[in-house]
Amino acid sequence: MEELLSFIAGKMNQHEIPYELGEWSSEIKYPYCVGTFSANDYRFEDNCISGILSIDIWSRDSKLSAVQMADKIAGAFQDLQEVSGDSAYYIRYLSTDLIPSGEMDLFRISMKLYASKWKGE
């Protein structure tokens, strides 16, 4: 799972998407993204791990900046298929939801991506 999460973080960095896994620990600059991963499958026969990456996008700038960040993430992971070393990765966009934050000037969008990694021999 660590390799899959590192691959995703690397792609976020490559596309200049401010992203951290678990919780935001850097200086806050809006918009920013925090991800959580829920593994739902592991198969020993082909060394495949897969699951859902949930990404929360937070913004105080405007709803538009959060939507633009969601579009950037969706574009970066739109049916992504890549081989790196002895591993193959497949990531695809699943959904986006606008979620009320309870504060007038704080905007939240939640996205879901499906992610899989296969390890070669």
BELTAMO-V601002 format. One record per residue. N is the residue number from 1. RES is the residue in three letters. PSI is psi in whole degrees, 0 to 359 (999 if undefined). BURIAL is # if it has 9 or more other ideal C-beta (glycine too) atoms within 8 Angstrom, else .. Layout:
n=N res=RES psi=PSI burial=BURIAL
n=N res=RES psi=PSI burial=BURIAL
This chain:
n=1 res=MET psi=326 burial=.
n=2 res=GLU psi=318 burial=.
n=3 res=GLU psi=320 burial=#
n=4 res=LEU psi=314 burial=#
n=5 res=LEU psi=324 burial=#
n=6 res=SER psi=321 burial=.
n=7 res=PHE psi=314 burial=#
n=8 res=ILE psi=315 burial=#
n=9 res=ALA psi=321 burial=#
n=10 res=GLY psi=319 burial=.
n=11 res=LYS psi=321 burial=#
n=12 res=MET psi=314 burial=#
n=13 res=ASN psi=317 burial=#
n=14 res=GLN psi=324 burial=.
n=15 res=HIS psi=12 burial=#
n=16 res=GLU psi=45 burial=.
n=17 res=ILE psi=118 burial=#
n=18 res=PRO psi=106 burial=#
n=19 res=TYR psi=139 burial=#
n=20 res=GLU psi=151 burial=#
n=21 res=LEU psi=133 burial=#
n=22 res=GLY psi=295 burial=.
n=23 res=GLU psi=155 burial=.
n=24 res=TRP psi=127 burial=.
n=25 res=SER psi=357 burial=.
n=26 res=SER psi=178 burial=.
n=27 res=GLU psi=136 burial=.
n=28 res=ILE psi=122 burial=.
n=29 res=LYS psi=120 burial=.
n=30 res=TYR psi=149 burial=#
n=31 res=PRO psi=157 burial=#
n=32 res=TYR psi=164 burial=#
n=33 res=CYS psi=138 burial=#
n=34 res=VAL psi=130 burial=#
n=35 res=GLY psi=152 burial=#
n=36 res=THR psi=147 burial=.
n=37 res=PHE psi=133 burial=#
n=38 res=SER psi=104 burial=.
n=39 res=ALA psi=132 burial=#
n=40 res=ASN psi=1 burial=.
n=41 res=ASP psi=137 burial=.
n=42 res=TYR psi=127 burial=.
n=43 res=ARG psi=123 burial=.
n=44 res=PHE psi=327 burial=.
n=45 res=GLU psi=329 burial=.
n=46 res=ASP psi=16 burial=.
n=47 res=ASN psi=44 burial=#
n=48 res=CYS psi=131 burial=#
n=49 res=ILE psi=139 burial=#
n=50 res=SER psi=161 burial=#
n=51 res=GLY psi=191 burial=#
n=52 res=ILE psi=126 burial=#
n=53 res=LEU psi=118 burial=#
n=54 res=SER psi=130 burial=#
n=55 res=ILE psi=123 burial=#
n=56 res=ASP psi=126 burial=#
n=57 res=ILE psi=126 burial=#
n=58 res=TRP psi=138 burial=#
n=59 res=SER psi=143 burial=#
n=60 res=ARG psi=350 burial=.
n=61 res=ASP psi=301 burial=.
n=62 res=SER psi=166 burial=.
n=63 res=LYS psi=325 burial=.
n=64 res=LEU psi=318 burial=.
n=65 res=SER psi=326 burial=#
n=66 res=ALA psi=319 burial=#
n=67 res=VAL psi=319 burial=#
n=68 res=GLN psi=322 burial=.
n=69 res=MET psi=320 burial=#
n=70 res=ALA psi=318 burial=#
n=71 res=ASP psi=322 burial=.
n=72 res=LYS psi=317 burial=#
n=73 res=ILE psi=314 burial=#
n=74 res=ALA psi=319 burial=#
n=75 res=GLY psi=321 burial=.
n=76 res=ALA psi=330 burial=#
n=77 res=PHE psi=25 burial=#
n=78 res=GLN psi=101 burial=.
n=79 res=ASP psi=49 burial=.
n=80 res=LEU psi=124 burial=#
n=81 res=GLN psi=122 burial=.
n=82 res=GLU psi=142 burial=.
n=83 res=VAL psi=130 burial=.
n=84 res=SER psi=116 burial=.
n=85 res=GLY psi=234 burial=.
n=86 res=ASP psi=22 burial=.
n=87 res=SER psi=147 burial=#
n=88 res=ALA psi=138 burial=#
n=89 res=TYR psi=143 burial=#
n=90 res=TYR psi=122 burial=#
n=91 res=ILE psi=134 burial=#
n=92 res=ARG psi=151 burial=#
n=93 res=TYR psi=138 burial=#
n=94 res=LEU psi=305 burial=.
n=95 res=SER psi=164 burial=.
n=96 res=THR psi=134 burial=#
n=97 res=ASP psi=134 burial=.
n=98 res=LEU psi=125 burial=.
n=99 res=ILE psi=126 burial=.
n=100 res=PRO psi=138 burial=.
n=101 res=SER psi=343 burial=.
n=102 res=GLY psi=355 burial=.
n=103 res=GLU psi=140 burial=.
n=104 res=MET psi=327 burial=.
n=105 res=ASP psi=17 burial=.
n=106 res=LEU psi=124 burial=#
n=107 res=PHE psi=140 burial=#
n=108 res=ARG psi=133 burial=#
n=109 res=ILE psi=136 burial=#
n=110 res=SER psi=129 burial=#
n=111 res=MET psi=155 burial=#
n=112 res=LYS psi=135 burial=#
n=113 res=LEU psi=143 burial=#
n=114 res=TYR psi=132 burial=#
n=115 res=ALA psi=137 burial=#
n=116 res=SER psi=150 burial=#
n=117 res=LYS psi=133 burial=#
n=118 res=TRP psi=138 burial=#
n=119 res=LYS psi=127 burial=#
n=120 res=GLY psi=176 burial=.
n=121 res=GLU psi=999 burial=.
